[in-house]
Amino acid sequence: MRLVKDIDKKGIFFYWSNPYSSDVRISPRLPCIELAKEWRDKHLFSLYKGDERRRSHIDRRLDKTKRKQVDKALFYYRQRPEGRRSTDKPLTVDIDLVADKVQLYS
């Protein structure tokens, strides 16, 4: 899945698209990047067919207090401090259509 940032008359919005074509939307129109992350997490967890070992879909490393506790407890270098799952990684916009459209509308 690729995150697309787009703009229209109502304003800026985000949506998830097919990895092979940005024209094919697989998510609804999402008004902010936080809701895009939440939609992605729920969608990916719904696709998993095995037994889920996680009790919560929320990544505990996002909480600064818990993150400090975990970091203090670890004395070795961690290769992936953000987590192993794709839902634990920071979200970035893959395709930004806003810049092109703003120039077009100006």
Contacts in CASP RR format, 6 or more apart in sequence:
PFRMAT RR
TARGET T0000
AUTHOR 0000-0000-0000
METHOD contacts of the structure
MODEL  1
MRLVKDIDKKGIFFYWSNPYSSDVRISPRLPCIELAKEWRDKHLFSLYKG
DERRRSHIDRRLDKTKRKQVDKALFYYRQRPEGRRSTDKPLTVDIDLVAD
KVQLYS
1 16 0 8 1.000
1 17 0 8 1.000
1 18 0 8 1.000
1 19 0 8 1.000
1 26 0 8 1.000
1 40 0 8 1.000
1 43 0 8 1.000
2 16 0 8 1.000
2 17 0 8 1.000
2 18 0 8 1.000
2 19 0 8 1.000
2 22 0 8 1.000
2 94 0 8 1.000
2 95 0 8 1.000
3 14 0 8 1.000
3 15 0 8 1.000
3 16 0 8 1.000
3 17 0 8 1.000
3 33 0 8 1.000
3 36 0 8 1.000
3 40 0 8 1.000
3 91 0 8 1.000
3 92 0 8 1.000
3 93 0 8 1.000
3 94 0 8 1.000
3 95 0 8 1.000
4 14 0 8 1.000
4 15 0 8 1.000
4 16 0 8 1.000
4 17 0 8 1.000
4 22 0 8 1.000
4 93 0 8 1.000
4 94 0 8 1.000
4 95 0 8 1.000
4 96 0 8 1.000
4 97 0 8 1.000
5 12 0 8 1.000
5 13 0 8 1.000
5 14 0 8 1.000
5 93 0 8 1.000
5 95 0 8 1.000
5 96 0 8 1.000
5 97 0 8 1.000
5 98 0 8 1.000
6 12 0 8 1.000
6 13 0 8 1.000
6 14 0 8 1.000
6 15 0 8 1.000
6 97 0 8 1.000
6 98 0 8 1.000
6 101 0 8 1.000
7 13 0 8 1.000
7 97 0 8 1.000
7 98 0 8 1.000
7 101 0 8 1.000
7 102 0 8 1.000
12 98 0 8 1.000
13 29 0 8 1.000
13 30 0 8 1.000
13 31 0 8 1.000
14 29 0 8 1.000
14 30 0 8 1.000
14 31 0 8 1.000
14 32 0 8 1.000
14 33 0 8 1.000
14 35 0 8 1.000
14 36 0 8 1.000
14 93 0 8 1.000
15 25 0 8 1.000
15 27 0 8 1.000
15 28 0 8 1.000
15 29 0 8 1.000
15 30 0 8 1.000
15 36 0 8 1.000
16 25 0 8 1.000
16 26 0 8 1.000
16 27 0 8 1.000
16 36 0 8 1.000
16 39 0 8 1.000
16 40 0 8 1.000
16 43 0 8 1.000
17 23 0 8 1.000
17 24 0 8 1.000
17 25 0 8 1.000
17 26 0 8 1.000
17 95 0 8 1.000
18 24 0 8 1.000
18 25 0 8 1.000
18 26 0 8 1.000
22 95 0 8 1.000
26 43 0 8 1.000
27 36 0 8 1.000
27 39 0 8 1.000
27 40 0 8 1.000
27 43 0 8 1.000
28 39 0 8 1.000
30 36 0 8 1.000
30 39 0 8 1.000
33 91 0 8 1.000
33 93 0 8 1.000
36 91 0 8 1.000
37 91 0 8 1.000
40 87 0 8 1.000
40 91 0 8 1.000
41 57 0 8 1.000
41 87 0 8 1.000
42 57 0 8 1.000
44 86 0 8 1.000
44 87 0 8 1.000
45 52 0 8 1.000
45 57 0 8 1.000
45 87 0 8 1.000
57 87 0 8 1.000
59 83 0 8 1.000
59 87 0 8 1.000
59 88 0 8 1.000
60 66 0 8 1.000
60 67 0 8 1.000
60 70 0 8 1.000
61 67 0 8 1.000
61 70 0 8 1.000
61 81 0 8 1.000
61 82 0 8 1.000
61 83 0 8 1.000
61 88 0 8 1.000
82 88 0 8 1.000
82 89 0 8 1.000
82 90 0 8 1.000
83 89 0 8 1.000
END
